[in-house]
Amino acid sequence: MESKLRSRNWFGKTGKDGFIYRAWMKNQGIPSYEFEGKPVIGICNTWSELTPCNAHFRELAESVKRGILEAGGFPVEFPVMSLGETLIKPTAMLYRNLVSMDVEESIRANPMDGVVLMCGCDKTTPALIMGACSVNIPSIVVSGGPMLTGKYKGNDIGTSDIWRFSEEFRMGKMTQDEMTVAEACMARSRGHCAVMGTASSMASMVEALGLSLPENAAIPAADSRRKVLAQLSGQRIVGMVKENLRLSDILTRKAFENAIMVNAAIGGSTNFVIHLLAIAARIGVPLKLEDFDVLSASIPLLANIQPSGKYFMEDMYYAGGLPAVMKELDGYLHGDAITSNGRTTKENYADAACYNRDVIADIKSPFNKTSGIVVLKGNLAEGGAVIKPSAASSHLMKHSGKAIVFDNIEDYKKRIDDPGLEVDETSVLVLKNVGPKGYPGMPEVGNMGLPKKILAKGITDMVRISDGRMSGTGFGTVVLHVSPEAAVGGNFSLVETGDIIHLDVYSRALRFDISDEELERRRKKQKSFSPAADRGYVNLYIRHVEQASMGADFDFLKGMSGSEVTRDSH
């Protein structure tokens, strides 16, 4: 094994080079025998007090270290930029690709034989996996886990309730004092969102892909079993190094197909699409936007979890967790796909059991026959757009209405509650220039709040369309990720207030009534896109980010560049 360890290119050297590599590590009180051929395991930690979802990771990392030491490894913890979805401006998505570069270069440049990726908050998971894929050494993921279910005035609450509270607050039905009490009632423990938002969807994606140990997705952050899983993951990564079980061995086409089907069954976030596309492109597995529709079309919704259902991630864990969901999908999943523990997908869920059918339904009696991600196309979205039917209103799945267009997020905020806005419940709200390049960074503003005059009628949903994203905790009849985005001159940039838009989820169609002649006339008078930054990372992002339909990664980061360091300065 010793000759196969990457770390020996550092610690196994003699003379000046070996002296330098070992001596400066020894100033931390590390004895010589630690460098004698042990697998060096990096712990990539996204701990930060500015990332509240991951604020318990210092403690969780200690459990990982115990496991690594037990298995005969040498743990080294290192930080990378952390993305706190709830605090970071203008949007965490702007920095996902930056973090992936941080992760990639940190792993490649340092003496690691394997790595444990510690992630929880929305973008930390795809960013760490993307970066690790580009290096392709043995890697395992430990998620931080969801919060405990919130409790407010006798009711269970979670992040999805924020949108409901917001509407009540805007209508004067909820006071600021009540909002302040609800804040503490919702966020009552460590961990990420307690619903099937993006964070939980990403943790589920990780488990479905086979990148974590079973049960990783749903164990609450406050549950002691989360620490046990972290310790076992530390043990396992040492075994993966010995077996040379790398990301490219696990992340096959079968693994990606399994993840798409599982995401449909749990009512996972639409953000899952954009992140999985980016991960696939990094590891070199062909994956298209249309695959998400095709692969999830026959999968019913099994998990009765907010925002598509009633319960919370804590309930899902007690009901059997993701293994119980995957066992229900036994006839659909690729059971022979290899996973990080060396077992197949089917072997991991073979003994799973469901303990609450209200939370995890039987495949023969699903919670909802409608699930997954539907990909829409038409003259309003030539490259595609997505909608999550399980979170939408059935009466709006086929709808035609007059467009009310907002040119950017500032325009929306300025006019949405204007009493003079000519809008009714049949209108279609359209928000432009919130895509990858246009914002930049593609913020979660797609589930626009409804106009006050509509809320006053008791209406709680309208068709909304944007080239941006929506929080995985959000809901409604919301069309997202329109591609090409407005900023790059797609037809979406040419829609105007008053145009009639047709949405037909059943036919996978999104179009607007416009003649070719009128389309050309509008295009000729269209202003060219003006970048929002002339320097630094944001400028780099605008110039190199790809469209949502391709994963919104940088065009120069496709594929793996491997773990070899080609120059040595010592």
VMD Tcl script that draws the C-alpha trace (Angstrom):
set ca {
  {0.00 0.00 0.00}
  {2.81 2.40 0.88}
  {4.01 2.77 -2.72}
  {0.48 3.66 -3.84}
  {-0.07 6.52 -1.39}
  {-0.04 10.01 -2.89}
  {1.19 11.40 0.40}
  {4.50 9.56 0.07}
  {5.42 12.08 -2.65}
  {5.67 14.49 0.27}
  {6.34 12.62 3.51}
  {8.24 9.69 2.03}
  {11.05 11.81 0.61}
  {14.58 11.98 2.02}
  {17.01 14.88 2.18}
  {15.98 18.52 2.11}
  {12.52 17.95 0.59}
  {11.42 15.37 3.15}
  {12.92 17.47 5.93}
  {10.81 20.49 4.98}
  {7.56 18.56 4.48}
  {7.81 16.71 7.81}
  {9.48 19.34 9.99}
  {6.81 21.99 9.61}
  {4.08 19.42 10.26}
  {5.93 18.33 13.40}
  {5.59 21.79 14.92}
  {2.03 20.72 15.74}
  {3.40 18.01 18.02}
  {3.12 15.14 15.55}
  {5.51 12.21 16.26}
  {7.66 10.68 13.52}
  {5.73 7.40 13.29}
  {2.64 9.24 11.99}
  {4.53 9.77 8.74}
  {5.48 6.13 8.29}
  {3.24 5.10 5.44}
  {-0.14 5.88 6.98}
  {-2.92 7.03 4.61}
  {-3.24 10.79 5.01}
  {-6.93 11.71 5.07}
  {-8.02 15.28 4.50}
  {-11.13 16.53 6.28}
  {-12.54 19.29 4.08}
  {-14.53 21.37 6.54}
  {-17.05 24.08 5.64}
  {-17.47 25.12 9.28}
  {-18.24 28.81 9.69}
  {-20.26 30.90 12.10}
  {-21.45 32.73 8.99}
  {-22.86 29.41 7.74}
  {-25.25 28.60 10.60}
  {-26.29 25.27 9.01}
  {-22.67 24.09 9.35}
  {-21.78 25.79 12.64}
  {-21.56 22.44 14.48}
  {-18.92 21.03 12.11}
  {-15.96 21.59 14.47}
  {-17.51 19.07 16.82}
  {-18.60 16.74 14.01}
  {-15.08 16.77 12.57}
  {-13.76 15.32 15.83}
  {-15.94 12.27 15.29}
  {-14.57 11.91 11.77}
  {-11.02 12.11 13.14}
  {-11.70 9.37 15.68}
  {-12.81 7.07 12.90}
  {-9.76 7.83 10.76}
  {-7.40 7.19 13.69}
  {-9.18 3.93 14.57}
  {-8.66 2.67 11.03}
  {-4.97 3.58 11.01}
  {-5.13 6.79 9.05}
  {-3.56 10.20 9.67}
  {-6.29 12.93 9.73}
  {-5.59 16.51 8.61}
  {-8.42 19.00 8.76}
  {-8.47 21.97 6.38}
  {-10.92 24.80 5.67}
  {-12.38 26.01 2.41}
  {-14.65 28.96 1.72}
  {-18.05 28.32 3.29}
  {-21.36 29.43 1.79}
  {-24.06 30.39 4.25}
  {-27.23 30.46 2.19}
  {-29.14 32.53 4.74}
  {-26.58 35.35 5.06}
  {-24.40 35.62 1.97}
  {-25.15 38.34 -0.59}
  {-26.05 38.69 -3.37}
  {-26.57 34.90 -3.59}
  {-24.61 31.83 -2.51}
  {-24.94 30.40 -6.02}
  {-22.58 33.09 -7.30}
  {-19.81 31.48 -5.27}
  {-20.52 27.76 -5.73}
  {-18.01 27.52 -8.57}
  {-15.41 29.49 -6.60}
  {-15.68 27.07 -3.68}
  {-15.36 24.14 -6.07}
  {-12.07 25.62 -7.31}
  {-10.92 26.13 -3.72}
  {-11.70 22.48 -2.94}
  {-10.08 21.13 -6.10}
  {-6.82 23.01 -5.67}
  {-6.66 22.41 -1.90}
  {-6.91 18.65 -2.42}
  {-4.55 18.42 -5.38}
  {-1.86 20.69 -3.93}
  {-1.63 18.91 -0.58}
  {-0.51 15.44 0.60}
  {-3.87 13.66 0.80}
  {-4.66 10.07 -0.09}
  {-8.36 10.42 0.57}
  {-10.78 13.12 1.68}
  {-13.91 13.44 3.82}
  {-16.18 16.18 2.50}
  {-18.12 17.87 5.30}
  {-21.07 19.78 3.90}
  {-24.61 20.72 4.76}
  {-25.88 24.12 3.65}
  {-27.24 24.18 0.09}
  {-24.22 25.07 -2.06}
  {-21.55 23.53 0.15}
  {-22.54 20.02 -0.97}
  {-22.36 20.43 -4.77}
  {-19.32 22.72 -4.51}
  {-17.32 20.16 -2.51}
  {-18.35 17.26 -4.72}
  {-17.59 19.19 -7.91}
  {-14.13 20.10 -6.68}
  {-13.38 16.58 -5.46}
  {-14.56 15.10 -8.78}
  {-12.00 17.18 -10.64}
  {-9.20 15.58 -8.57}
  {-10.77 12.10 -8.33}
  {-9.14 10.60 -5.25}
  {-11.10 8.41 -2.77}
  {-13.76 10.63 -1.18}
  {-16.74 10.23 1.14}
  {-19.38 12.77 2.17}
  {-20.62 13.52 5.69}
  {-23.65 15.83 5.74}
  {-24.47 17.99 8.75}
  {-28.07 16.87 9.08}
  {-31.40 18.73 9.31}
  {-32.65 20.80 12.22}
  {-35.18 19.39 14.62}
  {-38.74 20.19 13.60}
  {-39.84 23.67 14.67}
  {-42.72 24.16 17.10}
  {-44.87 27.31 17.01}
  {-48.22 27.84 18.74}
  {-48.87 24.10 18.87}
  {-47.95 23.50 15.24}
  {-44.94 21.95 13.54}
  {-43.12 24.47 11.34}
  {-40.11 24.60 9.05}
  {-38.48 26.83 6.47}
  {-41.34 26.47 3.98}
  {-43.58 28.27 6.50}
  {-41.47 31.42 6.09}
  {-43.22 32.06 2.76}
  {-46.62 31.64 4.42}
  {-45.64 33.88 7.33}
  {-44.38 36.48 4.86}
  {-47.71 36.66 3.06}
  {-49.57 36.96 6.37}
  {-47.18 39.69 7.52}
  {-47.65 41.65 4.27}
  {-51.43 41.42 4.74}
  {-51.24 42.57 8.36}
  {-52.39 39.20 9.71}
  {-49.11 38.56 11.55}
  {-47.22 41.11 13.64}
  {-43.46 41.64 13.77}
  {-43.48 40.44 17.38}
  {-45.12 37.19 16.27}
  {-42.54 36.87 13.48}
  {-39.73 37.29 16.02}
  {-41.15 34.54 18.25}
  {-41.56 32.25 15.22}
  {-37.87 32.76 14.29}
  {-36.73 31.13 17.51}
  {-39.41 28.47 17.35}
  {-38.31 27.37 13.89}
  {-34.52 27.42 14.27}
  {-34.35 25.55 17.58}
  {-31.38 23.28 16.98}
  {-28.21 22.93 14.96}
  {-28.52 21.79 11.35}
  {-29.86 22.84 7.97}
  {-33.50 23.32 6.90}
  {-35.86 20.76 8.40}
  {-37.89 20.38 5.19}
  {-37.05 18.81 1.83}
  {-35.35 22.01 0.71}
  {-32.15 22.12 -1.27}
  {-29.93 21.12 1.68}
  {-31.95 17.97 2.40}
  {-32.25 17.29 -1.33}
  {-28.46 17.51 -1.64}
  {-27.93 15.17 1.34}
  {-30.38 12.74 -0.25}
  {-28.62 13.12 -3.60}
  {-25.32 12.23 -1.94}
  {-26.77 9.06 -0.42}
  {-28.58 8.06 -3.63}
  {-25.37 8.54 -5.63}
  {-23.55 6.27 -3.20}
  {-21.13 8.93 -1.97}
  {-22.04 8.53 1.71}
  {-22.85 5.78 4.14}
  {-26.52 4.74 4.30}
  {-28.81 6.96 6.43}
  {-26.61 10.03 5.89}
  {-29.49 12.06 4.42}
  {-31.98 12.23 7.26}
  {-30.32 11.81 10.68}
  {-31.06 15.09 12.52}
  {-28.01 17.21 13.27}
  {-28.83 17.13 17.00}
  {-29.17 13.33 17.10}
  {-26.12 11.51 18.53}
  {-26.34 9.06 15.64}
  {-25.07 11.81 13.34}
  {-21.76 11.66 15.24}
  {-21.73 7.88 14.97}
  {-22.16 8.12 11.19}
  {-19.34 10.66 11.05}
  {-17.02 8.33 12.97}
  {-17.92 5.37 10.77}
  {-17.31 7.52 7.68}
  {-13.85 8.35 9.03}
  {-13.17 4.63 9.35}
  {-14.48 3.89 5.89}
  {-12.43 6.48 3.99}
  {-9.26 4.68 5.08}
  {-10.66 1.49 3.59}
  {-11.54 3.30 0.38}
  {-7.93 4.47 0.08}
  {-6.67 0.92 0.54}
  {-9.09 -0.27 -2.14}
  {-8.41 2.78 -4.35}
  {-12.19 3.26 -4.62}
  {-12.44 6.66 -6.31}
  {-15.26 8.99 -7.24}
  {-15.12 7.89 -10.87}
  {-15.79 4.30 -9.74}
  {-18.95 5.34 -7.88}
  {-20.28 8.16 -10.07}
  {-21.37 6.10 -13.06}
  {-24.35 6.77 -15.30}
  {-26.32 4.29 -13.16}
  {-25.59 6.33 -10.03}
  {-26.86 9.53 -11.65}
  {-30.02 7.80 -12.85}
  {-30.61 6.47 -9.33}
  {-30.24 9.97 -7.89}
  {-32.77 11.42 -10.36}
  {-35.35 8.76 -9.53}
  {-34.85 9.14 -5.79}
  {-35.16 12.93 -6.07}
  {-38.54 12.43 -7.75}
  {-39.75 10.09 -5.01}
  {-38.83 12.51 -2.21}
  {-40.09 15.69 -3.91}
  {-36.58 17.13 -4.04}
  {-35.60 20.66 -4.94}
  {-35.45 22.00 -8.50}
  {-31.92 23.10 -7.59}
  {-31.03 19.41 -7.70}
  {-31.11 19.66 -11.51}
  {-28.56 22.41 -11.83}
  {-26.15 20.85 -9.32}
  {-26.33 17.29 -10.64}
  {-25.68 18.51 -14.19}
  {-22.55 20.30 -12.96}
  {-21.31 17.26 -11.02}
  {-21.86 14.98 -14.02}
  {-19.88 17.30 -16.28}
  {-16.97 17.35 -13.82}
  {-16.74 13.55 -13.58}
  {-17.33 13.10 -17.33}
  {-20.72 11.34 -17.34}
  {-23.05 12.51 -20.15}
  {-26.22 13.93 -18.61}
  {-28.83 16.16 -20.25}
  {-31.62 18.33 -18.91}
  {-34.18 16.09 -20.62}
  {-32.95 13.08 -18.63}
  {-34.51 14.50 -15.46}
  {-37.96 14.44 -17.04}
  {-37.62 11.03 -18.70}
  {-36.18 9.27 -15.66}
  {-38.61 10.71 -13.12}
  {-41.79 10.50 -15.24}
  {-42.85 7.10 -13.88}
  {-41.78 7.71 -10.27}
  {-44.57 8.74 -7.85}
  {-44.05 10.96 -4.80}
  {-43.48 8.74 -1.78}
  {-42.15 11.14 0.86}
  {-44.85 13.24 2.52}
  {-42.37 16.00 3.40}
  {-42.73 19.79 3.14}
  {-42.88 21.67 0.82}
  {-44.66 19.01 -1.28}
  {-46.19 17.35 1.75}
  {-46.86 17.67 5.47}
  {-43.97 16.26 7.51}
  {-40.29 17.03 8.11}
  {-36.87 15.39 7.68}
  {-36.83 14.38 11.34}
  {-40.04 12.43 10.72}
  {-38.54 10.86 7.62}
  {-35.59 9.56 9.61}
  {-37.82 8.00 12.27}
  {-39.96 6.48 9.50}
  {-36.97 4.64 8.03}
  {-34.93 7.31 6.28}
  {-33.82 7.31 2.68}
  {-33.08 3.54 2.64}
  {-36.80 2.93 3.22}
  {-37.68 5.19 0.29}
  {-35.11 3.50 -1.94}
  {-36.43 0.06 -1.04}
  {-39.84 1.12 -2.36}
  {-38.09 1.97 -5.64}
  {-36.51 -1.47 -5.87}
  {-38.04 -2.17 -9.28}
  {-36.75 1.12 -10.69}
  {-33.26 1.66 -9.29}
  {-30.01 0.19 -10.55}
  {-29.39 -2.09 -7.59}
  {-25.94 -3.10 -8.76}
  {-24.44 0.40 -8.59}
  {-21.40 0.40 -6.28}
  {-21.35 2.76 -3.29}
  {-18.73 4.18 -0.94}
  {-19.01 1.38 1.61}
  {-18.10 -1.14 -1.09}
  {-21.60 -2.58 -1.20}
  {-24.16 -2.20 -3.95}
  {-27.11 0.16 -3.76}
  {-29.49 -2.75 -3.30}
  {-27.41 -4.32 -0.54}
  {-27.59 -1.01 1.33}
  {-31.39 -0.82 1.31}
  {-32.21 -4.56 1.34}
  {-32.93 -4.67 5.08}
  {-34.58 -1.26 5.31}
  {-38.08 -0.99 6.77}
  {-40.74 1.70 6.88}
  {-42.23 2.50 10.28}
  {-44.74 5.19 9.29}
  {-46.69 5.00 6.05}
  {-48.06 8.52 6.54}
  {-44.50 9.78 6.05}
  {-43.13 7.28 3.51}
  {-45.82 5.81 1.30}
  {-45.94 2.40 -0.31}
  {-45.07 2.45 -4.03}
  {-48.49 0.91 -4.76}
  {-50.30 3.63 -2.80}
  {-48.13 6.74 -3.27}
  {-48.64 9.98 -1.43}
  {-48.97 11.72 -4.80}
  {-48.85 10.17 -8.28}
  {-47.33 13.44 -9.53}
  {-43.65 13.94 -8.78}
  {-40.25 14.73 -10.20}
  {-39.05 17.55 -12.37}
  {-40.79 18.40 -15.63}
  {-38.71 19.96 -18.41}
  {-40.60 22.51 -20.49}
  {-39.67 23.73 -23.96}
  {-41.09 26.13 -26.50}
  {-40.46 29.53 -28.01}
  {-40.24 31.06 -24.52}
  {-37.57 28.57 -23.39}
  {-35.67 27.25 -26.40}
  {-33.06 25.58 -24.19}
  {-35.55 24.41 -21.59}
  {-37.06 25.37 -18.26}
  {-38.15 23.33 -15.24}
  {-41.15 23.06 -12.94}
  {-41.81 20.90 -9.89}
  {-45.40 19.62 -10.29}
  {-45.68 18.24 -6.75}
  {-45.31 21.77 -5.35}
  {-47.63 23.37 -7.94}
  {-51.41 23.90 -8.11}
  {-53.23 21.36 -10.24}
  {-55.59 23.95 -11.72}
  {-52.64 25.94 -13.08}
  {-50.78 23.06 -14.73}
  {-52.42 24.02 -18.01}
  {-52.92 27.76 -18.11}
  {-52.91 30.74 -20.45}
  {-52.66 34.30 -19.26}
  {-51.43 37.82 -19.87}
  {-47.80 38.43 -19.00}
  {-46.90 40.99 -16.34}
  {-43.20 41.55 -16.97}
  {-40.60 42.77 -14.48}
  {-37.25 43.60 -16.08}
  {-35.21 42.81 -12.95}
  {-35.61 42.17 -9.24}
  {-35.57 45.87 -8.39}
  {-38.40 46.50 -10.87}
  {-40.37 43.68 -9.26}
  {-39.93 45.02 -5.73}
  {-40.88 48.53 -6.85}
  {-44.11 47.59 -8.63}
  {-45.48 44.33 -7.25}
  {-47.71 45.98 -4.64}
  {-48.58 49.06 -6.70}
  {-52.37 49.41 -6.58}
  {-52.21 50.54 -10.20}
  {-50.60 47.29 -11.41}
  {-53.00 45.82 -13.97}
  {-52.93 42.24 -12.73}
  {-55.45 39.57 -11.81}
  {-55.21 35.94 -10.77}
  {-55.13 34.77 -14.41}
  {-52.02 36.84 -15.16}
  {-48.57 35.30 -15.50}
  {-45.80 37.01 -13.51}
  {-42.54 37.15 -15.47}
  {-39.18 38.09 -13.93}
  {-36.22 38.65 -16.27}
  {-32.48 39.11 -15.79}
  {-32.06 36.96 -12.70}
  {-30.18 34.18 -14.50}
  {-26.53 33.13 -14.18}
  {-25.11 36.09 -16.09}
  {-27.92 38.60 -15.69}
  {-28.07 38.92 -11.92}
  {-25.26 37.59 -11.78}
  {-25.40 34.32 -9.85}
  {-29.01 33.18 -10.42}
  {-30.68 34.02 -7.07}
  {-33.61 32.22 -5.46}
  {-36.27 34.78 -6.39}
  {-38.34 32.73 -8.83}
  {-41.19 32.12 -6.39}
  {-42.19 35.77 -6.45}
  {-44.56 36.91 -3.73}
  {-48.01 37.62 -5.15}
  {-49.36 41.19 -5.45}
  {-51.23 42.40 -2.37}
  {-54.37 42.95 -4.41}
  {-54.32 39.26 -5.38}
  {-53.64 38.06 -1.83}
  {-56.54 40.20 -0.64}
  {-58.83 38.06 -2.82}
  {-57.70 34.94 -1.01}
  {-55.65 33.76 -4.00}
  {-52.47 31.94 -2.92}
  {-50.92 30.87 -6.25}
  {-50.31 32.21 -9.74}
  {-48.12 31.07 -12.60}
  {-44.68 32.62 -12.21}
  {-41.81 32.36 -14.71}
  {-38.18 33.44 -14.39}
  {-34.64 32.65 -15.53}
  {-33.66 32.46 -11.86}
  {-34.01 29.76 -9.21}
  {-36.33 29.05 -6.30}
  {-35.44 27.97 -2.80}
  {-35.95 24.27 -2.35}
  {-38.19 25.19 0.57}
  {-40.49 27.16 -1.76}
  {-43.64 26.07 -3.52}
  {-46.19 27.19 -6.09}
  {-46.70 26.96 -9.84}
  {-43.27 28.34 -10.58}
  {-41.35 27.88 -13.85}
  {-37.61 28.26 -13.32}
  {-34.18 28.16 -15.03}
  {-35.51 29.50 -18.36}
  {-32.71 29.01 -20.86}
  {-31.29 30.89 -22.66}
  {-31.66 33.54 -19.97}
  {-32.73 37.09 -20.79}
  {-29.20 38.49 -20.40}
  {-27.84 36.46 -23.31}
  {-30.63 37.39 -25.70}
  {-32.89 34.36 -25.61}
  {-36.54 34.77 -26.60}
  {-37.29 35.15 -22.91}
  {-35.64 38.57 -23.11}
  {-38.24 39.67 -25.67}
  {-41.48 38.89 -23.81}
  {-43.45 42.03 -22.94}
  {-46.34 42.89 -20.65}
  {-49.57 41.95 -22.39}
  {-48.19 38.99 -24.33}
  {-50.24 35.83 -23.90}
  {-48.24 33.01 -22.34}
  {-49.27 29.37 -22.54}
  {-48.09 26.84 -19.94}
  {-48.94 23.17 -20.49}
  {-47.09 20.95 -18.05}
  {-48.74 17.83 -19.45}
  {-47.43 18.57 -22.96}
  {-44.10 19.90 -21.62}
  {-44.74 23.21 -23.39}
  {-43.99 26.84 -22.57}
  {-44.65 29.39 -25.27}
  {-45.97 32.86 -25.93}
  {-48.10 34.19 -28.78}
  {-45.83 36.16 -31.07}
  {-45.23 36.18 -34.80}
  {-41.79 35.66 -36.29}
  {-41.97 39.18 -37.68}
  {-42.73 40.73 -34.28}
  {-40.03 38.63 -32.65}
  {-37.48 39.93 -35.15}
  {-38.66 43.52 -34.71}
  {-38.17 43.31 -30.95}
  {-34.78 41.67 -31.34}
  {-33.51 44.50 -33.56}
  {-34.30 47.13 -30.94}
  {-32.97 45.05 -28.04}
  {-30.15 46.51 -25.97}
  {-27.02 44.41 -25.54}
  {-26.24 42.92 -22.13}
  {-23.97 45.03 -19.94}
  {-21.93 43.04 -17.35}
  {-22.46 44.01 -13.73}
  {-18.74 43.94 -12.87}
  {-15.53 44.93 -14.63}
  {-13.05 43.20 -12.31}
  {-12.43 40.29 -9.97}
  {-14.30 37.07 -9.47}
  {-17.70 38.41 -10.50}
  {-16.29 39.48 -13.85}
  {-14.75 36.03 -14.27}
  {-18.11 34.48 -13.41}
  {-20.05 36.52 -15.96}
  {-17.57 35.75 -18.73}
  {-17.35 32.00 -18.13}
  {-20.55 30.73 -16.49}
  {-22.66 28.44 -18.65}
  {-26.44 28.40 -18.85}
  {-28.66 26.70 -16.27}
  {-29.50 23.92 -18.71}
  {-25.81 22.92 -18.59}
  {-25.35 23.22 -14.81}
  {-24.14 26.84 -14.57}
  {-20.54 25.72 -14.09}
  {-17.57 27.51 -15.64}
  {-16.79 26.48 -19.20}
  {-13.13 25.88 -18.32}
  {-13.85 23.45 -15.45}
  {-15.40 20.58 -17.40}
  {-13.91 17.15 -16.81}
  {-11.24 15.85 -14.44}
  {-7.69 17.17 -14.30}
  {-6.54 14.51 -11.83}
  {-4.47 14.46 -8.66}
  {-0.97 14.78 -10.05}
  {1.08 17.83 -9.13}
  {3.23 18.51 -12.19}
  {5.76 20.94 -10.66}
  {7.75 20.62 -7.46}
  {9.50 23.75 -6.16}
  {11.62 22.10 -3.45}
}
mol new
graphics top color blue
foreach p $ca { graphics top sphere $p radius 0.5 }
foreach p [lrange $ca 0 end-1] q [lrange $ca 1 end] { graphics top cylinder $p $q radius 0.2 }
display resetview
